[in-house]
Amino acid sequence: MRPSKQKSRSLRRVFRKTPGGVTKVAYAHRNPSKAHCAQCHSELVGMKRLRPFRLSNVSKSQRRPNRPFGGVLCSSCVRKVFVGRVRSGV
Ligand SMILES: [Zn+2]
């Protein structure tokens, strides 16, 4: 093990089997924390917890809910926005 970077637990340890059959330790970044609503800060549902370069391999519908404010606001906050728009007549 190298001294500084790989000793830290900010990188997670992954056991990978090499083609020669030897199991070696690889170091991988941890997944980011869950996405939160911009208004009420509750955890968003239906959002993939992956680093951006891994998200590019995931379909768009798996990245965020397919609705207005999907991936930004939670469902109850979106509902409040819509009700407010209807009531104000916009
Ligand atoms: Zn919310």
PDB file of the backbone (N, CA, C, O) and the ligand in Angstrom, with CONECT records:
HET     ZN  A 101       1
ATOM      1  N   MET A   1       0.845  -1.198   0.000  1.00  0.00           N
ATOM      2  CA  MET A   1       0.000   0.000   0.000  1.00  0.00           C
ATOM      3  C   MET A   1       0.870   1.232   0.000  1.00  0.00           C
ATOM      4  O   MET A   1       1.864   1.310   0.721  1.00  0.00           O
ATOM      5  N   ARG A   2       0.479   2.216  -0.832  1.00  0.00           N
ATOM      6  CA  ARG A   2       1.195   3.495  -0.828  1.00  0.00           C
ATOM      7  C   ARG A   2       0.819   4.269   0.423  1.00  0.00           C
ATOM      8  O   ARG A   2      -0.264   4.077   0.975  1.00  0.00           O
ATOM      9  N   PRO A   3       1.704   5.138   0.869  1.00  0.00           N
ATOM     10  CA  PRO A   3       1.517   5.710   2.194  1.00  0.00           C
ATOM     11  C   PRO A   3       0.298   6.600   2.381  1.00  0.00           C
ATOM     12  O   PRO A   3      -0.505   6.345   3.278  1.00  0.00           O
ATOM     13  N   SER A   4       0.133   7.634   1.564  1.00  0.00           N
ATOM     14  CA  SER A   4      -0.790   8.689   1.979  1.00  0.00           C
ATOM     15  C   SER A   4      -2.219   8.490   1.486  1.00  0.00           C
ATOM     16  O   SER A   4      -3.134   8.284   2.283  1.00  0.00           O
ATOM     17  N   LYS A   5      -2.404   8.553   0.178  1.00  0.00           N
ATOM     18  CA  LYS A   5      -3.743   8.644  -0.395  1.00  0.00           C
ATOM     19  C   LYS A   5      -4.542   7.372  -0.141  1.00  0.00           C
ATOM     20  O   LYS A   5      -5.722   7.433   0.206  1.00  0.00           O
ATOM     21  N   GLN A   6      -3.901   6.226  -0.313  1.00  0.00           N
ATOM     22  CA  GLN A   6      -4.652   4.985  -0.248  1.00  0.00           C
ATOM     23  C   GLN A   6      -4.865   4.513   1.182  1.00  0.00           C
ATOM     24  O   GLN A   6      -5.649   3.598   1.435  1.00  0.00           O
ATOM     25  N   LYS A   7      -4.166   5.141   2.109  1.00  0.00           N
ATOM     26  CA  LYS A   7      -4.373   4.799   3.503  1.00  0.00           C
ATOM     27  C   LYS A   7      -5.688   5.399   4.009  1.00  0.00           C
ATOM     28  O   LYS A   7      -6.318   4.886   4.934  1.00  0.00           O
ATOM     29  N   SER A   8      -6.075   6.506   3.365  1.00  0.00           N
ATOM     30  CA  SER A   8      -7.287   7.201   3.782  1.00  0.00           C
ATOM     31  C   SER A   8      -8.518   6.380   3.428  1.00  0.00           C
ATOM     32  O   SER A   8      -8.541   5.682   2.415  1.00  0.00           O
ATOM     33  N   ARG A   9      -9.541   6.470   4.275  1.00  0.00           N
ATOM     34  CA  ARG A   9     -10.780   5.722   4.012  1.00  0.00           C
ATOM     35  C   ARG A   9     -11.766   6.518   3.181  1.00  0.00           C
ATOM     36  O   ARG A   9     -12.908   6.094   3.008  1.00  0.00           O
ATOM     37  N   SER A  10     -11.345   7.670   2.660  1.00  0.00           N
ATOM     38  CA  SER A  10     -12.241   8.380   1.757  1.00  0.00           C
ATOM     39  C   SER A  10     -12.394   7.623   0.452  1.00  0.00           C
ATOM     40  O   SER A  10     -13.390   7.785  -0.253  1.00  0.00           O
ATOM     41  N   LEU A  11     -11.391   6.780   0.123  1.00  0.00           N
ATOM     42  CA  LEU A  11     -11.521   5.866  -1.002  1.00  0.00           C
ATOM     43  C   LEU A  11     -11.951   4.515  -0.451  1.00  0.00           C
ATOM     44  O   LEU A  11     -11.453   4.074   0.585  1.00  0.00           O
ATOM     45  N   ARG A  12     -12.880   3.856  -1.147  1.00  0.00           N
ATOM     46  CA  ARG A  12     -13.314   2.558  -0.649  1.00  0.00           C
ATOM     47  C   ARG A  12     -12.474   1.469  -1.289  1.00  0.00           C
ATOM     48  O   ARG A  12     -11.973   1.623  -2.403  1.00  0.00           O
ATOM     49  N   ARG A  13     -12.329   0.367  -0.568  1.00  0.00           N
ATOM     50  CA  ARG A  13     -11.494  -0.729  -1.049  1.00  0.00           C
ATOM     51  C   ARG A  13     -12.347  -1.755  -1.782  1.00  0.00           C
ATOM     52  O   ARG A  13     -13.351  -2.231  -1.252  1.00  0.00           O
ATOM     53  N   VAL A  14     -11.947  -2.090  -2.994  1.00  0.00           N
ATOM     54  CA  VAL A  14     -12.667  -3.059  -3.802  1.00  0.00           C
ATOM     55  C   VAL A  14     -11.711  -4.210  -4.069  1.00  0.00           C
ATOM     56  O   VAL A  14     -10.577  -3.995  -4.497  1.00  0.00           O
ATOM     57  N   PHE A  15     -12.163  -5.421  -3.821  1.00  0.00           N
ATOM     58  CA  PHE A  15     -11.325  -6.595  -4.077  1.00  0.00           C
ATOM     59  C   PHE A  15     -11.590  -7.067  -5.490  1.00  0.00           C
ATOM     60  O   PHE A  15     -12.704  -7.467  -5.827  1.00  0.00           O
ATOM     61  N   ARG A  16     -10.528  -7.014  -6.337  1.00  0.00           N
ATOM     62  CA  ARG A  16     -10.669  -7.389  -7.738  1.00  0.00           C
ATOM     63  C   ARG A  16      -9.785  -8.593  -7.980  1.00  0.00           C
ATOM     64  O   ARG A  16      -8.658  -8.669  -7.490  1.00  0.00           O
ATOM     65  N   LYS A  17     -10.315  -9.531  -8.744  1.00  0.00           N
ATOM     66  CA  LYS A  17      -9.535 -10.714  -9.100  1.00  0.00           C
ATOM     67  C   LYS A  17      -8.824 -10.443 -10.419  1.00  0.00           C
ATOM     68  O   LYS A  17      -9.472 -10.106 -11.410  1.00  0.00           O
ATOM     69  N   THR A  18      -7.522 -10.582 -10.445  1.00  0.00           N
ATOM     70  CA  THR A  18      -6.756 -10.354 -11.660  1.00  0.00           C
ATOM     71  C   THR A  18      -6.881 -11.568 -12.573  1.00  0.00           C
ATOM     72  O   THR A  18      -7.294 -12.638 -12.125  1.00  0.00           O
ATOM     73  N   PRO A  19      -6.524 -11.413 -13.859  1.00  0.00           N
ATOM     74  CA  PRO A  19      -6.578 -12.562 -14.780  1.00  0.00           C
ATOM     75  C   PRO A  19      -5.716 -13.733 -14.301  1.00  0.00           C
ATOM     76  O   PRO A  19      -6.012 -14.884 -14.624  1.00  0.00           O
ATOM     77  N   GLY A  20      -4.662 -13.460 -13.543  1.00  0.00           N
ATOM     78  CA  GLY A  20      -3.828 -14.531 -13.022  1.00  0.00           C
ATOM     79  C   GLY A  20      -4.430 -15.247 -11.829  1.00  0.00           C
ATOM     80  O   GLY A  20      -3.849 -16.213 -11.337  1.00  0.00           O
ATOM     81  N   GLY A  21      -5.593 -14.791 -11.348  1.00  0.00           N
ATOM     82  CA  GLY A  21      -6.265 -15.459 -10.252  1.00  0.00           C
ATOM     83  C   GLY A  21      -5.923 -14.902  -8.893  1.00  0.00           C
ATOM     84  O   GLY A  21      -6.380 -15.426  -7.877  1.00  0.00           O
ATOM     85  N   VAL A  22      -5.121 -13.842  -8.853  1.00  0.00           N
ATOM     86  CA  VAL A  22      -4.741 -13.253  -7.574  1.00  0.00           C
ATOM     87  C   VAL A  22      -5.743 -12.152  -7.225  1.00  0.00           C
ATOM     88  O   VAL A  22      -6.081 -11.321  -8.067  1.00  0.00           O
ATOM     89  N   THR A  23      -6.206 -12.155  -5.997  1.00  0.00           N
ATOM     90  CA  THR A  23      -7.110 -11.091  -5.569  1.00  0.00           C
ATOM     91  C   THR A  23      -6.297  -9.915  -5.071  1.00  0.00           C
ATOM     92  O   THR A  23      -5.452 -10.059  -4.186  1.00  0.00           O
ATOM     93  N   LYS A  24      -6.558  -8.739  -5.649  1.00  0.00           N
ATOM     94  CA  LYS A  24      -5.823  -7.538  -5.269  1.00  0.00           C
ATOM     95  C   LYS A  24      -6.799  -6.473  -4.818  1.00  0.00           C
ATOM     96  O   LYS A  24      -7.980  -6.507  -5.164  1.00  0.00           O
ATOM     97  N   VAL A  25      -6.297  -5.531  -4.045  1.00  0.00           N
ATOM     98  CA  VAL A  25      -7.134  -4.432  -3.564  1.00  0.00           C
ATOM     99  C   VAL A  25      -7.056  -3.291  -4.565  1.00  0.00           C
ATOM    100  O   VAL A  25      -5.969  -2.811  -4.887  1.00  0.00           O
ATOM    101  N   ALA A  26      -8.213  -2.857  -5.056  1.00  0.00           N
ATOM    102  CA  ALA A  26      -8.290  -1.665  -5.891  1.00  0.00           C
ATOM    103  C   ALA A  26      -8.963  -0.577  -5.077  1.00  0.00           C
ATOM    104  O   ALA A  26      -9.679  -0.868  -4.119  1.00  0.00           O
ATOM    105  N   TYR A  27      -8.741   0.663  -5.448  1.00  0.00           N
ATOM    106  CA  TYR A  27      -9.295   1.782  -4.686  1.00  0.00           C
ATOM    107  C   TYR A  27     -10.286   2.523  -5.566  1.00  0.00           C
ATOM    108  O   TYR A  27      -9.958   2.905  -6.690  1.00  0.00           O
ATOM    109  N   ALA A  28     -11.488   2.727  -5.065  1.00  0.00           N
ATOM    110  CA  ALA A  28     -12.523   3.385  -5.858  1.00  0.00           C
ATOM    111  C   ALA A  28     -13.158   4.485  -5.039  1.00  0.00           C
ATOM    112  O   ALA A  28     -13.203   4.417  -3.811  1.00  0.00           O
ATOM    113  N   HIS A  29     -13.652   5.507  -5.737  1.00  0.00           N
ATOM    114  CA  HIS A  29     -14.341   6.601  -5.050  1.00  0.00           C
ATOM    115  C   HIS A  29     -15.673   6.105  -4.512  1.00  0.00           C
ATOM    116  O   HIS A  29     -16.323   5.254  -5.120  1.00  0.00           O
ATOM    117  N   ARG A  30     -16.073   6.642  -3.367  1.00  0.00           N
ATOM    118  CA  ARG A  30     -17.380   6.311  -2.808  1.00  0.00           C
ATOM    119  C   ARG A  30     -18.460   7.020  -3.606  1.00  0.00           C
ATOM    120  O   ARG A  30     -18.205   8.017  -4.281  1.00  0.00           O
ATOM    121  N   ASN A  31     -19.676   6.482  -3.515  1.00  0.00           N
ATOM    122  CA  ASN A  31     -20.782   7.124  -4.206  1.00  0.00           C
ATOM    123  C   ASN A  31     -21.167   8.405  -3.472  1.00  0.00           C
ATOM    124  O   ASN A  31     -21.041   8.485  -2.250  1.00  0.00           O
ATOM    125  N   PRO A  32     -21.640   9.417  -4.223  1.00  0.00           N
ATOM    126  CA  PRO A  32     -22.021  10.658  -3.567  1.00  0.00           C
ATOM    127  C   PRO A  32     -23.266  10.477  -2.708  1.00  0.00           C
ATOM    128  O   PRO A  32     -23.985   9.487  -2.839  1.00  0.00           O
ATOM    129  N   SER A  33     -23.512  11.438  -1.832  1.00  0.00           N
ATOM    130  CA  SER A  33     -24.676  11.349  -0.957  1.00  0.00           C
ATOM    131  C   SER A  33     -25.957  11.563  -1.759  1.00  0.00           C
ATOM    132  O   SER A  33     -25.914  12.003  -2.908  1.00  0.00           O
ATOM    133  N   LYS A  34     -27.084  11.251  -1.150  1.00  0.00           N
ATOM    134  CA  LYS A  34     -28.362  11.330  -1.841  1.00  0.00           C
ATOM    135  C   LYS A  34     -28.701  12.777  -2.180  1.00  0.00           C
ATOM    136  O   LYS A  34     -28.308  13.707  -1.476  1.00  0.00           O
ATOM    137  N   ALA A  35     -29.440  12.944  -3.277  1.00  0.00           N
ATOM    138  CA  ALA A  35     -29.868  14.281  -3.687  1.00  0.00           C
ATOM    139  C   ALA A  35     -30.990  14.759  -2.778  1.00  0.00           C
ATOM    140  O   ALA A  35     -31.785  13.957  -2.288  1.00  0.00           O
ATOM    141  N   HIS A  36     -31.053  16.078  -2.552  1.00  0.00           N
ATOM    142  CA  HIS A  36     -32.048  16.642  -1.644  1.00  0.00           C
ATOM    143  C   HIS A  36     -32.893  17.667  -2.371  1.00  0.00           C
ATOM    144  O   HIS A  36     -32.462  18.280  -3.349  1.00  0.00           O
ATOM    145  N   CYS A  37     -34.118  17.841  -1.867  1.00  0.00           N
ATOM    146  CA  CYS A  37     -35.052  18.820  -2.419  1.00  0.00           C
ATOM    147  C   CYS A  37     -34.504  20.226  -2.169  1.00  0.00           C
ATOM    148  O   CYS A  37     -33.944  20.500  -1.107  1.00  0.00           O
ATOM    149  N   ALA A  38     -34.671  21.128  -3.169  1.00  0.00           N
ATOM    150  CA  ALA A  38     -34.130  22.477  -3.049  1.00  0.00           C
ATOM    151  C   ALA A  38     -34.932  23.324  -2.073  1.00  0.00           C
ATOM    152  O   ALA A  38     -34.432  24.334  -1.577  1.00  0.00           O
ATOM    153  N   GLN A  39     -36.165  22.929  -1.789  1.00  0.00           N
ATOM    154  CA  GLN A  39     -36.986  23.743  -0.875  1.00  0.00           C
ATOM    155  C   GLN A  39     -37.011  23.173   0.532  1.00  0.00           C
ATOM    156  O   GLN A  39     -36.699  23.877   1.492  1.00  0.00           O
ATOM    157  N   CYS A  40     -37.385  21.884   0.667  1.00  0.00           N
ATOM    158  CA  CYS A  40     -37.595  21.343   2.014  1.00  0.00           C
ATOM    159  C   CYS A  40     -36.430  20.464   2.461  1.00  0.00           C
ATOM    160  O   CYS A  40     -36.438  19.964   3.586  1.00  0.00           O
ATOM    161  N   HIS A  41     -35.427  20.265   1.601  1.00  0.00           N
ATOM    162  CA  HIS A  41     -34.205  19.518   1.924  1.00  0.00           C
ATOM    163  C   HIS A  41     -34.471  18.053   2.287  1.00  0.00           C
ATOM    164  O   HIS A  41     -33.620  17.415   2.907  1.00  0.00           O
ATOM    165  N   SER A  42     -35.627  17.512   1.914  1.00  0.00           N
ATOM    166  CA  SER A  42     -35.843  16.080   2.115  1.00  0.00           C
ATOM    167  C   SER A  42     -35.137  15.316   1.003  1.00  0.00           C
ATOM    168  O   SER A  42     -34.839  15.877  -0.052  1.00  0.00           O
ATOM    169  N   GLU A  43     -34.871  14.034   1.241  1.00  0.00           N
ATOM    170  CA  GLU A  43     -34.149  13.234   0.252  1.00  0.00           C
ATOM    171  C   GLU A  43     -35.029  12.985  -0.967  1.00  0.00           C
ATOM    172  O   GLU A  43     -36.208  12.656  -0.836  1.00  0.00           O
ATOM    173  N   LEU A  44     -34.441  13.147  -2.161  1.00  0.00           N
ATOM    174  CA  LEU A  44     -35.198  12.932  -3.387  1.00  0.00           C
ATOM    175  C   LEU A  44     -35.228  11.448  -3.711  1.00  0.00           C
ATOM    176  O   LEU A  44     -34.225  10.751  -3.556  1.00  0.00           O
ATOM    177  N   VAL A  45     -36.380  10.967  -4.160  1.00  0.00           N
ATOM    178  CA  VAL A  45     -36.552   9.563  -4.527  1.00  0.00           C
ATOM    179  C   VAL A  45     -36.374   9.437  -6.040  1.00  0.00           C
ATOM    180  O   VAL A  45     -36.728  10.347  -6.790  1.00  0.00           O
ATOM    181  N   GLY A  46     -35.825   8.307  -6.481  1.00  0.00           N
ATOM    182  CA  GLY A  46     -35.698   8.050  -7.904  1.00  0.00           C
ATOM    183  C   GLY A  46     -34.481   8.667  -8.536  1.00  0.00           C
ATOM    184  O   GLY A  46     -34.406   8.779  -9.760  1.00  0.00           O
ATOM    185  N   MET A  47     -33.505   9.077  -7.710  1.00  0.00           N
ATOM    186  CA  MET A  47     -32.271   9.654  -8.237  1.00  0.00           C
ATOM    187  C   MET A  47     -31.149   8.648  -8.012  1.00  0.00           C
ATOM    188  O   MET A  47     -31.002   8.108  -6.916  1.00  0.00           O
ATOM    189  N   LYS A  48     -30.361   8.399  -9.049  1.00  0.00           N
ATOM    190  CA  LYS A  48     -29.241   7.468  -8.920  1.00  0.00           C
ATOM    191  C   LYS A  48     -28.134   8.104  -8.100  1.00  0.00           C
ATOM    192  O   LYS A  48     -27.821   9.280  -8.281  1.00  0.00           O
ATOM    193  N   ARG A  49     -27.544   7.337  -7.203  1.00  0.00           N
ATOM    194  CA  ARG A  49     -26.396   7.791  -6.415  1.00  0.00           C
ATOM    195  C   ARG A  49     -25.125   7.335  -7.112  1.00  0.00           C
ATOM    196  O   ARG A  49     -24.555   6.305  -6.750  1.00  0.00           O
ATOM    197  N   LEU A  50     -24.672   8.091  -8.113  1.00  0.00           N
ATOM    198  CA  LEU A  50     -23.467   7.713  -8.835  1.00  0.00           C
ATOM    199  C   LEU A  50     -22.658   8.969  -9.141  1.00  0.00           C
ATOM    200  O   LEU A  50     -23.194  10.077  -9.170  1.00  0.00           O
ATOM    201  N   ARG A  51     -21.376   8.781  -9.364  1.00  0.00           N
ATOM    202  CA  ARG A  51     -20.525   9.879  -9.788  1.00  0.00           C
ATOM    203  C   ARG A  51     -20.923  10.278 -11.216  1.00  0.00           C
ATOM    204  O   ARG A  51     -21.425   9.445 -11.972  1.00  0.00           O
ATOM    205  N   PRO A  52     -20.700  11.554 -11.591  1.00  0.00           N
ATOM    206  CA  PRO A  52     -21.176  12.023 -12.887  1.00  0.00           C
ATOM    207  C   PRO A  52     -20.706  11.199 -14.076  1.00  0.00           C
ATOM    208  O   PRO A  52     -21.476  10.999 -15.016  1.00  0.00           O
ATOM    209  N   PHE A  53     -19.466  10.715 -14.067  1.00  0.00           N
ATOM    210  CA  PHE A  53     -18.994   9.952 -15.221  1.00  0.00           C
ATOM    211  C   PHE A  53     -19.655   8.588 -15.294  1.00  0.00           C
ATOM    212  O   PHE A  53     -19.704   7.989 -16.368  1.00  0.00           O
ATOM    213  N   ARG A  54     -20.174   8.073 -14.162  1.00  0.00           N
ATOM    214  CA  ARG A  54     -20.936   6.820 -14.197  1.00  0.00           C
ATOM    215  C   ARG A  54     -22.372   7.093 -14.626  1.00  0.00           C
ATOM    216  O   ARG A  54     -23.008   6.240 -15.244  1.00  0.00           O
ATOM    217  N   LEU A  55     -22.889   8.285 -14.301  1.00  0.00           N
ATOM    218  CA  LEU A  55     -24.254   8.637 -14.692  1.00  0.00           C
ATOM    219  C   LEU A  55     -24.388   8.725 -16.210  1.00  0.00           C
ATOM    220  O   LEU A  55     -25.479   8.539 -16.750  1.00  0.00           O
ATOM    221  N   SER A  56     -23.266   9.011 -16.908  1.00  0.00           N
ATOM    222  CA  SER A  56     -23.348   9.110 -18.364  1.00  0.00           C
ATOM    223  C   SER A  56     -23.657   7.768 -18.989  1.00  0.00           C
ATOM    224  O   SER A  56     -24.080   7.720 -20.144  1.00  0.00           O
ATOM    225  N   ASN A  57     -23.459   6.671 -18.266  1.00  0.00           N
ATOM    226  CA  ASN A  57     -23.753   5.345 -18.798  1.00  0.00           C
ATOM    227  C   ASN A  57     -25.144   4.877 -18.411  1.00  0.00           C
ATOM    228  O   ASN A  57     -25.542   3.766 -18.761  1.00  0.00           O
ATOM    229  N   VAL A  58     -25.893   5.713 -17.691  1.00  0.00           N
ATOM    230  CA  VAL A  58     -27.209   5.348 -17.186  1.00  0.00           C
ATOM    231  C   VAL A  58     -28.246   6.089 -18.013  1.00  0.00           C
ATOM    232  O   VAL A  58     -28.009   7.220 -18.439  1.00  0.00           O
ATOM    233  N   SER A  59     -29.398   5.461 -18.245  1.00  0.00           N
ATOM    234  CA  SER A  59     -30.422   6.113 -19.054  1.00  0.00           C
ATOM    235  C   SER A  59     -30.964   7.332 -18.324  1.00  0.00           C
ATOM    236  O   SER A  59     -30.924   7.417 -17.097  1.00  0.00           O
ATOM    237  N   LYS A  60     -31.478   8.286 -19.124  1.00  0.00           N
ATOM    238  CA  LYS A  60     -31.917   9.566 -18.571  1.00  0.00           C
ATOM    239  C   LYS A  60     -33.055   9.371 -17.579  1.00  0.00           C
ATOM    240  O   LYS A  60     -33.147  10.094 -16.587  1.00  0.00           O
ATOM    241  N   SER A  61     -33.925   8.395 -17.844  1.00  0.00           N
ATOM    242  CA  SER A  61     -35.076   8.188 -16.960  1.00  0.00           C
ATOM    243  C   SER A  61     -34.646   7.622 -15.617  1.00  0.00           C
ATOM    244  O   SER A  61     -35.387   7.739 -14.641  1.00  0.00           O
ATOM    245  N   GLN A  62     -33.467   7.012 -15.540  1.00  0.00           N
ATOM    246  CA  GLN A  62     -32.970   6.490 -14.264  1.00  0.00           C
ATOM    247  C   GLN A  62     -32.237   7.553 -13.461  1.00  0.00           C
ATOM    248  O   GLN A  62     -31.939   7.355 -12.283  1.00  0.00           O
ATOM    249  N   ARG A  63     -31.942   8.703 -14.110  1.00  0.00           N
ATOM    250  CA  ARG A  63     -31.181   9.730 -13.395  1.00  0.00           C
ATOM    251  C   ARG A  63     -32.080  10.604 -12.546  1.00  0.00           C
ATOM    252  O   ARG A  63     -31.695  10.992 -11.443  1.00  0.00           O
ATOM    253  N   ARG A  64     -33.275  10.924 -13.036  1.00  0.00           N
ATOM    254  CA  ARG A  64     -34.177  11.813 -12.295  1.00  0.00           C
ATOM    255  C   ARG A  64     -35.596  11.531 -12.745  1.00  0.00           C
ATOM    256  O   ARG A  64     -35.792  11.003 -13.839  1.00  0.00           O
ATOM    257  N   PRO A  65     -36.623  11.876 -11.914  1.00  0.00           N
ATOM    258  CA  PRO A  65     -38.009  11.672 -12.297  1.00  0.00           C
ATOM    259  C   PRO A  65     -38.355  12.534 -13.511  1.00  0.00           C
ATOM    260  O   PRO A  65     -37.918  13.681 -13.610  1.00  0.00           O
ATOM    261  N   ASN A  66     -39.132  11.981 -14.422  1.00  0.00           N
ATOM    262  CA  ASN A  66     -39.477  12.677 -15.655  1.00  0.00           C
ATOM    263  C   ASN A  66     -40.737  13.515 -15.432  1.00  0.00           C
ATOM    264  O   ASN A  66     -41.830  13.111 -15.827  1.00  0.00           O
ATOM    265  N   ARG A  67     -40.587  14.664 -14.809  1.00  0.00           N
ATOM    266  CA  ARG A  67     -41.686  15.604 -14.606  1.00  0.00           C
ATOM    267  C   ARG A  67     -41.061  16.979 -14.405  1.00  0.00           C
ATOM    268  O   ARG A  67     -39.856  17.069 -14.173  1.00  0.00           O
ATOM    269  N   PRO A  68     -41.870  18.084 -14.490  1.00  0.00           N
ATOM    270  CA  PRO A  68     -41.300  19.400 -14.219  1.00  0.00           C
ATOM    271  C   PRO A  68     -40.662  19.438 -12.835  1.00  0.00           C
ATOM    272  O   PRO A  68     -41.218  18.893 -11.881  1.00  0.00           O
ATOM    273  N   PHE A  69     -39.517  20.066 -12.719  1.00  0.00           N
ATOM    274  CA  PHE A  69     -38.725  20.158 -11.485  1.00  0.00           C
ATOM    275  C   PHE A  69     -38.236  18.794 -11.011  1.00  0.00           C
ATOM    276  O   PHE A  69     -37.836  18.660  -9.855  1.00  0.00           O
ATOM    277  N   GLY A  70     -38.258  17.776 -11.873  1.00  0.00           N
ATOM    278  CA  GLY A  70     -37.765  16.456 -11.511  1.00  0.00           C
ATOM    279  C   GLY A  70     -36.274  16.514 -11.222  1.00  0.00           C
ATOM    280  O   GLY A  70     -35.506  17.024 -12.038  1.00  0.00           O
ATOM    281  N   GLY A  71     -35.857  16.004 -10.083  1.00  0.00           N
ATOM    282  CA  GLY A  71     -34.455  16.042  -9.695  1.00  0.00           C
ATOM    283  C   GLY A  71     -34.077  17.314  -8.967  1.00  0.00           C
ATOM    284  O   GLY A  71     -32.932  17.456  -8.538  1.00  0.00           O
ATOM    285  N   VAL A  72     -35.017  18.250  -8.815  1.00  0.00           N
ATOM    286  CA  VAL A  72     -34.743  19.501  -8.097  1.00  0.00           C
ATOM    287  C   VAL A  72     -35.639  19.611  -6.874  1.00  0.00           C
ATOM    288  O   VAL A  72     -35.173  19.856  -5.762  1.00  0.00           O
ATOM    289  N   LEU A  73     -36.966  19.420  -7.106  1.00  0.00           N
ATOM    290  CA  LEU A  73     -37.923  19.507  -6.005  1.00  0.00           C
ATOM    291  C   LEU A  73     -38.529  18.141  -5.747  1.00  0.00           C
ATOM    292  O   LEU A  73     -38.626  17.317  -6.657  1.00  0.00           O
ATOM    293  N   CYS A  74     -38.938  17.896  -4.505  1.00  0.00           N
ATOM    294  CA  CYS A  74     -39.625  16.652  -4.191  1.00  0.00           C
ATOM    295  C   CYS A  74     -41.071  16.742  -4.671  1.00  0.00           C
ATOM    296  O   CYS A  74     -41.541  17.817  -5.045  1.00  0.00           O
ATOM    297  N   SER A  75     -41.771  15.618  -4.661  1.00  0.00           N
ATOM    298  CA  SER A  75     -43.102  15.569  -5.271  1.00  0.00           C
ATOM    299  C   SER A  75     -44.086  16.478  -4.550  1.00  0.00           C
ATOM    300  O   SER A  75     -44.928  17.104  -5.195  1.00  0.00           O
ATOM    301  N   SER A  76     -44.000  16.564  -3.223  1.00  0.00           N
ATOM    302  CA  SER A  76     -44.951  17.410  -2.495  1.00  0.00           C
ATOM    303  C   SER A  76     -44.679  18.886  -2.757  1.00  0.00           C
ATOM    304  O   SER A  76     -45.623  19.673  -2.835  1.00  0.00           O
ATOM    305  N   CYS A  77     -43.405  19.287  -2.897  1.00  0.00           N
ATOM    306  CA  CYS A  77     -43.097  20.678  -3.204  1.00  0.00           C
ATOM    307  C   CYS A  77     -43.536  21.040  -4.614  1.00  0.00           C
ATOM    308  O   CYS A  77     -43.998  22.157  -4.848  1.00  0.00           O
ATOM    309  N   VAL A  78     -43.396  20.090  -5.579  1.00  0.00           N
ATOM    310  CA  VAL A  78     -43.864  20.337  -6.945  1.00  0.00           C
ATOM    311  C   VAL A  78     -45.373  20.544  -6.929  1.00  0.00           C
ATOM    312  O   VAL A  78     -45.897  21.421  -7.615  1.00  0.00           O
ATOM    313  N   ARG A  79     -46.066  19.729  -6.141  1.00  0.00           N
ATOM    314  CA  ARG A  79     -47.525  19.851  -6.059  1.00  0.00           C
ATOM    315  C   ARG A  79     -47.908  21.232  -5.514  1.00  0.00           C
ATOM    316  O   ARG A  79     -48.855  21.854  -5.995  1.00  0.00           O
ATOM    317  N   LYS A  80     -47.163  21.704  -4.508  1.00  0.00           N
ATOM    318  CA  LYS A  80     -47.452  23.034  -3.954  1.00  0.00           C
ATOM    319  C   LYS A  80     -47.239  24.111  -5.023  1.00  0.00           C
ATOM    320  O   LYS A  80     -48.017  25.062  -5.106  1.00  0.00           O
ATOM    321  N   VAL A  81     -46.181  23.966  -5.848  1.00  0.00           N
ATOM    322  CA  VAL A  81     -45.909  24.935  -6.910  1.00  0.00           C
ATOM    323  C   VAL A  81     -47.066  24.971  -7.889  1.00  0.00           C
ATOM    324  O   VAL A  81     -47.512  26.047  -8.289  1.00  0.00           O
ATOM    325  N   PHE A  82     -47.561  23.789  -8.282  1.00  0.00           N
ATOM    326  CA  PHE A  82     -48.640  23.727  -9.270  1.00  0.00           C
ATOM    327  C   PHE A  82     -49.918  24.307  -8.701  1.00  0.00           C
ATOM    328  O   PHE A  82     -50.614  25.062  -9.381  1.00  0.00           O
ATOM    329  N   VAL A  83     -50.235  23.965  -7.469  1.00  0.00           N
ATOM    330  CA  VAL A  83     -51.461  24.489  -6.853  1.00  0.00           C
ATOM    331  C   VAL A  83     -51.358  26.004  -6.747  1.00  0.00           C
ATOM    332  O   VAL A  83     -52.329  26.713  -7.009  1.00  0.00           O
ATOM    333  N   GLY A  84     -50.189  26.504  -6.364  1.00  0.00           N
ATOM    334  CA  GLY A  84     -49.996  27.946  -6.269  1.00  0.00           C
ATOM    335  C   GLY A  84     -50.153  28.637  -7.602  1.00  0.00           C
ATOM    336  O   GLY A  84     -50.705  29.736  -7.663  1.00  0.00           O
ATOM    337  N   ARG A  85     -49.671  28.006  -8.704  1.00  0.00           N
ATOM    338  CA  ARG A  85     -49.800  28.592 -10.030  1.00  0.00           C
ATOM    339  C   ARG A  85     -51.257  28.656 -10.448  1.00  0.00           C
ATOM    340  O   ARG A  85     -51.694  29.662 -11.006  1.00  0.00           O
ATOM    341  N   VAL A  86     -52.022  27.592 -10.185  1.00  0.00           N
ATOM    342  CA  VAL A  86     -53.431  27.554 -10.574  1.00  0.00           C
ATOM    343  C   VAL A  86     -54.202  28.616  -9.804  1.00  0.00           C
ATOM    344  O   VAL A  86     -55.052  29.310 -10.362  1.00  0.00           O
ATOM    345  N   ARG A  87     -53.895  28.734  -8.516  1.00  0.00           N
ATOM    346  CA  ARG A  87     -54.659  29.671  -7.688  1.00  0.00           C
ATOM    347  C   ARG A  87     -54.341  31.115  -8.027  1.00  0.00           C
ATOM    348  O   ARG A  87     -55.214  31.979  -7.945  1.00  0.00           O
ATOM    349  N   SER A  88     -53.074  31.392  -8.416  1.00  0.00           N
ATOM    350  CA  SER A  88     -52.728  32.759  -8.774  1.00  0.00           C
ATOM    351  C   SER A  88     -53.109  33.066 -10.226  1.00  0.00           C
ATOM    352  O   SER A  88     -53.039  34.220 -10.648  1.00  0.00           O
ATOM    353  N   GLY A  89     -53.511  32.045 -10.998  1.00  0.00           N
ATOM    354  CA  GLY A  89     -53.983  32.255 -12.356  1.00  0.00           C
ATOM    355  C   GLY A  89     -52.899  32.460 -13.377  1.00  0.00           C
ATOM    356  O   GLY A  89     -53.157  33.057 -14.422  1.00  0.00           O
ATOM    357  N   VAL A  90     -51.659  31.977 -13.116  1.00  0.00           N
ATOM    358  CA  VAL A  90     -50.558  32.125 -14.089  1.00  0.00           C
ATOM    359  C   VAL A  90     -50.626  30.986 -15.097  1.00  0.00           C
ATOM    360  O   VAL A  90     -49.797  30.913 -16.003  1.00  0.00           O
TER     361      VAL A  90
HETATM  362 ZN    ZN A 101     -39.477  19.392  -0.991  1.00  0.00          ZN2+
END
